[in-house]
Amino acid sequence: MTNFLSVRPFDHRDVPKVLELMRGLAVFEGYIDRFAVTEQDLIDHGLCDTPRFGVLVAELDGRVIGIAVHYAIPWTYDLKPTVVLKELFVEDGARSSGAGAALIAALKRHAAAIGAPRINWTVLAGNEPAKRFYRRQGGSPDELWEPWTMATSSGDES
């Protein structure tokens, strides 16, 4: 039996599963205690007239098994947009299905369609399997920049 893998933008029927996968990533990366996204947030901010982010879903035989949450920075130094991959997650039992590579390929097509010459993302320190995966997809660490963070008066990030 052949498994049918497809990738498409998320819609209302996907909201519960997208949230479940986002929570799965939060557990994996150790921030579940600060995870605050709700189904209504996904609807209000991702499925509205002017979405603040997009989600690509990977389906295997019609069942959502992975997500790529992304947004665009409209322009930077070259007056072209940058796509930011915020979250990529494939459920544990489907990690060898090709879903991750299919999500990245779809994100590359999306970036090209909006004229974005680059996709940026961060990788959890020490996640060597993810680093190997991204290298296989054509990614590489940014040798010029390192991530920094700063708490604001309205946040509690450190």
C-alpha positions as CSV (number, residue, x, y, z in Angstrom):
1,M,0.0,0.0,0.0
2,T,1.3,3.4,-0.9
3,N,1.1,6.3,1.4
4,F,-0.1,9.6,-0.1
5,L,1.8,12.6,1.3
6,S,0.6,16.2,0.5
7,V,1.2,19.7,1.8
8,R,-1.3,22.5,1.8
9,P,-2.1,25.7,3.7
10,F,-4.1,25.1,6.9
11,D,-7.8,25.9,7.2
12,H,-10.5,25.8,9.9
13,R,-10.7,22.0,10.1
14,D,-7.0,21.8,10.9
15,V,-7.0,24.1,13.9
16,P,-7.2,21.4,16.7
17,K,-4.5,19.3,15.1
18,V,-2.2,22.3,14.4
19,L,-2.5,23.4,18.0
20,E,-1.8,19.8,19.1
21,L,1.4,19.8,17.0
22,M,2.4,23.2,18.3
23,R,2.1,21.9,21.8
24,G,4.1,18.9,20.9
25,L,6.9,21.1,19.7
26,A,6.6,23.2,22.9
27,V,7.1,20.1,25.0
28,F,10.0,18.9,22.9
29,E,11.8,22.3,23.1
30,G,11.0,22.8,26.8
31,Y,8.7,25.9,26.8
32,I,5.3,24.2,27.3
33,D,4.9,26.0,30.7
34,R,4.9,29.3,28.8
35,F,2.8,28.1,25.8
36,A,-0.3,30.3,25.5
37,V,-1.7,29.8,22.0
38,T,-5.3,28.7,21.8
39,E,-7.5,27.5,18.9
40,Q,-9.1,30.9,18.8
41,D,-5.7,32.6,18.5
42,L,-5.0,30.4,15.4
43,I,-8.3,31.4,13.9
44,D,-8.1,35.1,14.8
45,H,-4.6,35.6,13.7
46,G,-4.0,33.0,11.0
47,L,-7.3,32.5,9.3
48,C,-8.5,36.1,9.2
49,D,-8.6,38.6,6.3
50,T,-5.1,39.8,7.0
51,P,-3.2,36.8,8.6
52,R,-0.2,37.5,10.8
53,F,1.2,34.1,10.0
54,G,0.7,31.0,7.8
55,V,0.7,27.3,8.5
56,L,1.5,24.6,6.0
57,V,0.2,21.2,7.0
58,A,1.5,17.9,5.8
59,E,-1.0,15.2,5.4
60,L,-0.3,11.5,5.2
61,D,-3.3,9.6,3.8
62,G,-5.5,12.5,4.7
63,R,-4.3,12.9,8.3
64,V,-2.4,15.9,9.4
65,I,1.0,14.8,10.7
66,G,3.2,17.9,10.5
67,I,3.3,21.7,10.4
68,A,5.4,24.6,9.2
69,V,4.4,27.8,10.9
70,H,5.8,30.8,9.0
71,Y,5.5,34.6,8.6
72,A,7.1,37.2,6.4
73,I,9.2,40.2,7.1
74,P,8.0,42.5,4.3
75,W,11.4,43.9,3.5
76,T,14.9,44.2,4.9
77,Y,18.2,45.6,3.5
78,D,17.6,44.6,-0.1
79,L,13.9,45.7,-0.1
80,K,12.8,42.1,-0.5
81,P,10.8,40.0,1.9
82,T,12.3,37.4,4.2
83,V,10.3,34.3,5.1
84,V,10.8,33.2,8.7
85,L,10.1,29.6,9.6
86,K,9.0,29.8,13.2
87,E,8.0,26.2,13.8
88,L,8.6,23.0,12.0
89,F,7.3,19.9,13.6
90,V,6.3,16.4,12.5
91,E,4.7,14.0,14.9
92,D,7.0,11.3,16.2
93,G,5.5,8.3,14.4
94,A,5.7,10.1,11.0
95,R,9.3,11.5,11.1
96,S,10.5,9.1,8.3
97,S,7.6,9.8,6.0
98,G,9.2,12.7,4.1
99,A,6.8,15.2,5.6
100,G,9.5,17.5,6.9
101,A,11.2,17.7,3.5
102,A,7.8,18.2,1.8
103,L,7.0,21.1,4.2
104,I,10.3,22.7,3.5
105,A,9.9,22.3,-0.3
106,A,6.4,23.9,0.0
107,L,7.8,26.8,2.1
108,K,10.5,27.4,-0.6
109,R,7.8,27.6,-3.2
110,H,5.8,30.0,-1.1
111,A,9.0,32.2,-0.6
112,A,9.6,32.2,-4.3
113,A,6.0,33.1,-5.0
114,I,6.2,36.2,-2.8
115,G,9.7,37.2,-4.1
116,A,11.5,36.3,-0.9
117,P,15.1,35.3,-1.7
118,R,15.7,33.7,1.7
119,I,14.1,31.7,4.6
120,N,15.5,32.2,8.1
121,W,14.9,30.1,11.2
122,T,16.5,29.1,14.5
123,V,17.4,25.6,15.7
124,L,17.3,24.5,19.3
125,A,20.9,24.3,20.6
126,G,22.0,20.7,20.7
127,N,19.4,19.4,18.3
128,E,21.8,17.7,16.0
129,P,19.1,15.6,14.2
130,A,17.4,18.9,13.2
131,K,20.6,20.4,12.1
132,R,21.4,17.4,9.9
133,F,17.8,17.6,8.5
134,Y,18.1,21.3,7.6
135,R,21.5,20.7,5.9
136,R,19.9,18.0,3.8
137,Q,17.3,20.5,2.7
138,G,20.0,23.0,1.6
139,G,20.2,25.1,4.8
140,S,23.3,26.1,6.7
141,P,24.0,28.0,9.9
142,D,24.3,31.8,9.5
143,E,28.0,32.4,10.1
144,L,27.5,36.2,10.5
145,W,24.7,36.5,13.0
146,E,23.8,34.8,16.3
147,P,20.4,35.0,18.0
148,W,19.9,37.4,20.9
149,T,16.9,38.1,23.0
150,M,15.8,40.8,25.4
151,A,12.9,41.0,27.8
152,T,10.6,44.0,27.6
153,S,8.4,45.5,30.2
154,S,5.4,43.6,28.9
155,G,7.2,40.2,28.6
156,D,8.9,37.7,30.8
157,E,11.4,36.2,28.3
158,S,15.0,35.9,29.4
